[in-house]
Structures are given as C-alpha cells and as structure tokens.
Amino acid sequence: LLAFVAFSAVASGVYLVNDMIDIDADRVHPRKRRRPIAAGTLPVVAAVPMAAALLGGGFLLAWFIAPLFAAALAVYLVVTSLYML
C-alpha cells in the first residue's frame, strides 16, 4: 500500500511537470485544453511547488520502504522524463 502511494505521488508529480512543459500545445488541443494547468484553473506558480512536493514526498517514502524501490522510481522518472522531452 505504501509503495502504491509512493509511486502514485511520483507519477502525479511527473504528470504536473509534463502539463507545465506542454502548456502551450495543450491550450490549443480540443481535449487537453480542459486540463487544469492549460485551462488556467491551476496556476503554474501553484503547480511547481505541488509537483516538487509530490516528487520529493514520493521519493522520500520510497526510500523508507526500500532504497532499491527508490532507485526503481528514479529509473521510472528518467524514462518518463526522456519520453516527455
């Protein structure tokens, strides 16, 4: 259960970062323009600390579960970041 929470936090942080990176493209997309950051209901100034808290909290929890699990999450973060970019 804790591993699920840690992974969910990291994945949510990644999605926030992705939405911040793609904000201009999302604003003109028929469906993606309704996402909170693209729609302006979640300002970027609020999304940045939220993403940092989710990523940091997820990794901290993962480290306490098992350092190897935190390493696996780091690989997930690298792979998804490379995909985003």
GISULKA-V922688 format. One record per residue. N is the residue number from 0. SS is DSSP state (~ for helix, > for strand, _ for the rest). PSI is psi as a letter, one per 40 degrees, with the letter a starting at -180 (999 if undefined). OMEGA is omega as a letter, one per 30 degrees, with the letter a starting at -180 (999 if undefined). Layout:
# GISULKA-V922688
N&SS&PSI&OMEGA  N&SS&PSI&OMEGA
This chain:
# GISULKA-V922688
0&_&d&l  1&~&d&l  2&~&d&l  3&~&d&l  4&~&d&l  5&~&d&l  6&~&d&a  7&~&d&l  8&~&d&a  9&~&d&l  10&~&d&l  11&~&d&l  12&~&d&l  13&~&d&l  14&~&d&l  15&~&d&l  16&~&d&l  17&~&d&a  18&~&d&l  19&~&d&l  20&~&d&a  21&_&e&a  22&~&d&a  23&~&d&l  24&~&d&a  25&~&d&a  26&~&d&a  27&~&e&l  28&_&h&a  29&_&d&a  30&_&d&a  31&~&e&a  32&~&e&l  33&~&e&l  34&_&i&a  35&~&d&a  36&~&d&l  37&~&d&a  38&~&e&a  39&_&e&l  40&_&d&l  41&_&h&a  42&_&i&l  43&~&d&a  44&~&d&l  45&~&d&a  46&~&d&a  47&~&d&l  48&~&d&l  49&~&d&l  50&~&d&l  51&~&d&l  52&~&d&l  53&~&d&l  54&~&d&a  55&~&d&l  56&~&d&l  57&~&d&l  58&~&d&l  59&~&d&l  60&~&d&l  61&~&d&l  62&~&d&l  63&~&d&l  64&~&d&l  65&_&h&l  66&~&d&l  67&~&d&l  68&~&d&l  69&~&d&l  70&~&d&l  71&~&d&l  72&~&d&l  73&~&d&l  74&~&d&l  75&~&d&a  76&~&d&a  77&~&d&a  78&~&d&a  79&~&d&l  80&~&d&l  81&~&d&l  82&~&d&a  83&~&d&a  84&_&999&999
